[in-house]
Amino acid sequence: MSEPPLTPANPSEVLFSLSYALTHDGKRRFGRADNLMATLTAHHLLEHLERSGYVIMQRPPAAMHSAPTEG
């Protein structure tokens, strides 16, 4: 089975992911994590990665799970 094709990630989604990673440990929120500081840091990281020539790729969304139908 071949891997699904990768596409460049949307910068706004990368910013959200970086900001989330800076304020959460898995699903649990860090006690004193500041949203504004996390957002500013995420912007700084993304700008630096872009200036350095990095391209962040993303897999296509996973297929939705379908429940068995009765019948």
C-alpha angles and dihedrals in degrees: 000000000000125000116255114255118268122231130193110275120246108255092225090055090049090051091051092048093049092046091048091049090052093053103035138055102208104308095336119093118231110250099240103019111146115219095206093051091046091051093049091048091049090052091049092049094048093048091050092049091050092048089049091055099251119151117201112212129201134203118232115265115279117260113266115255111245122210116229113262122234118232 
